[in-house]
Amino acid sequence: MAITKTKQNSQKNKLNHEIKINNITILNDQEVHLNNIILIGRKDYTNKNRKKTKDCHLTNKTYNIILDHQPQGTKENIKNNVDLQLSGHTHNGQMFPLSYSYHLQPDFAGNYGKETFMHYTKIISSGLVGWGFPTRTEGICEYVVVNVKQEK
């Protein structure tokens, strides 16, 4: 099965329309302040104009959440006061042998799941669907709900 560029643009336009009419904001290297929480949506890791985490000026006085499609930048995020990173991209391997190649990339943290380093937690979801073609030989599809509670 192939999707032509015209169809992709049509699907993208439909998605953008649905996002707009439902008051959803896409954060592209932007941040939103919600009381003591800073929520940052990142441009993709491959984007040359992507901001560095240090340019977000995060402090340890707020709870800082980064939404990043690819699970990149672990060391930079720890150093710059990120508390929680939510990522996807790996699809939990999806196709053999991709799951094994992700273990070779330290930022992908084994390609799936939750890891904690000092004050920093990274959650990599397999997501709801795969990429490229509608086939999955490994991993699961999932919808992740994260509850953030203030420490007392």
C-alpha positions in Angstrom: 0.0 0.0 0.0 1.3 3.5 -0.9 0.1 6.9 0.0 0.8 9.6 -2.6 2.1 13.0 -1.6 -1.3 14.5 -2.6 -3.1 12.2 -0.3 -0.6 12.9 2.5 -1.2 16.7 2.0 -4.9 16.1 2.1 -4.7 14.1 5.3 -2.4 16.8 6.8 -4.8 19.5 5.9 -7.7 17.6 7.4 -5.7 17.0 10.6 -4.7 20.6 10.9 -8.4 21.6 10.4 -9.4 19.2 13.2 -6.7 20.5 15.5 -7.8 24.1 14.9 -11.5 23.6 15.5 -10.9 21.7 18.7 -8.7 24.4 20.2 -5.5 22.2 20.3 -2.2 24.1 20.4 0.8 22.5 18.8 4.0 23.4 20.7 7.0 23.7 18.4 9.9 24.7 20.7 7.3 26.7 22.7 6.4 26.5 26.3 3.2 26.9 28.3 3.2 27.8 32.0 0.5 26.1 34.1 0.9 27.2 37.8 4.1 25.6 38.8 4.4 23.4 35.7 6.2 24.3 32.5 5.2 22.2 29.5 7.5 22.4 26.5 6.8 20.9 23.1 9.9 20.4 21.0 10.6 20.5 17.3 11.9 17.2 16.0 15.4 16.3 16.7 16.3 16.4 13.0 15.2 20.1 12.7 18.3 22.3 12.4 16.4 25.2 14.0 15.5 23.3 17.1 16.2 25.1 20.4 18.6 23.7 22.9 17.1 22.7 26.3 19.3 25.2 28.0 17.6 28.0 26.1 14.3 27.2 27.8 15.7 28.7 31.1 14.1 26.0 33.3 14.7 26.2 37.1 14.3 23.7 39.9 11.4 25.8 41.3 9.0 24.5 38.6 8.1 21.0 37.4 9.4 20.9 33.9 7.9 18.5 31.3 9.3 18.1 27.8 7.2 16.6 25.0 9.7 15.3 22.3 8.8 13.0 19.5 12.2 11.3 19.5 13.6 10.3 22.9 16.8 12.3 22.5 18.8 14.6 24.7 18.8 12.7 28.0 22.1 14.2 29.3 21.1 17.8 28.2 17.7 17.4 29.8 19.0 16.2 33.1 21.6 19.0 33.2 18.9 21.7 32.5 16.3 20.8 35.1 13.8 18.7 33.1 11.8 16.5 35.4 9.8 14.5 32.9 10.2 13.7 29.2 7.5 12.1 27.2 8.5 10.6 23.8 7.6 8.0 21.2 9.2 7.5 17.8 10.5 4.0 18.4 7.1 2.2 18.2 8.6 -0.3 20.6 10.5 -1.9 17.7 7.4 -2.6 15.5 9.4 -4.7 13.1 12.2 -7.3 13.8 15.1 -6.4 14.0 14.5 -2.7 14.7 14.1 -3.2 18.4 17.7 -4.5 18.6 19.1 -1.4 16.7 17.5 0.9 19.3 19.5 -0.7 22.1 22.6 0.7 20.3 21.3 4.3 20.8 21.8 5.4 24.4 19.1 8.1 24.4 16.5 5.6 23.3 16.8 3.8 26.6 16.1 0.4 25.2 13.4 1.9 23.0 10.4 1.6 25.3 9.2 2.1 28.8 10.1 4.2 31.8 13.5 5.1 33.2 14.5 7.4 36.0 17.9 9.2 36.3 18.3 11.2 39.5 15.4 13.8 39.4 14.6 13.0 35.7 12.1 10.5 34.4 11.8 9.5 30.7 8.8 7.6 29.4 8.9 6.3 25.8 5.6 5.1 24.5 5.1 2.6 21.6 2.1 4.8 20.5 -1.1 3.8 18.9 0.1 2.9 15.4 3.2 2.0 13.6 5.0 3.8 10.8 5.4 3.3 7.1 3.3 0.2 6.6 0.4 -1.4 8.6 2.5 -4.4 10.0 3.8 -5.1 13.4 5.9 -8.1 14.3 7.0 -6.9 17.7 5.8 -4.7 20.6 2.4 -3.5 21.5 0.2 -0.5 20.7 -0.7 1.6 23.6 -2.2 4.8 24.9 -0.4 6.2 27.9 -1.9 8.2 30.7 0.6 9.9 33.1 -0.6 11.3 36.4 1.7 14.0 37.9 1.2 14.6 41.6 2.8 17.3 43.7 5.2 16.0 46.5 4.2 17.0 50.0 
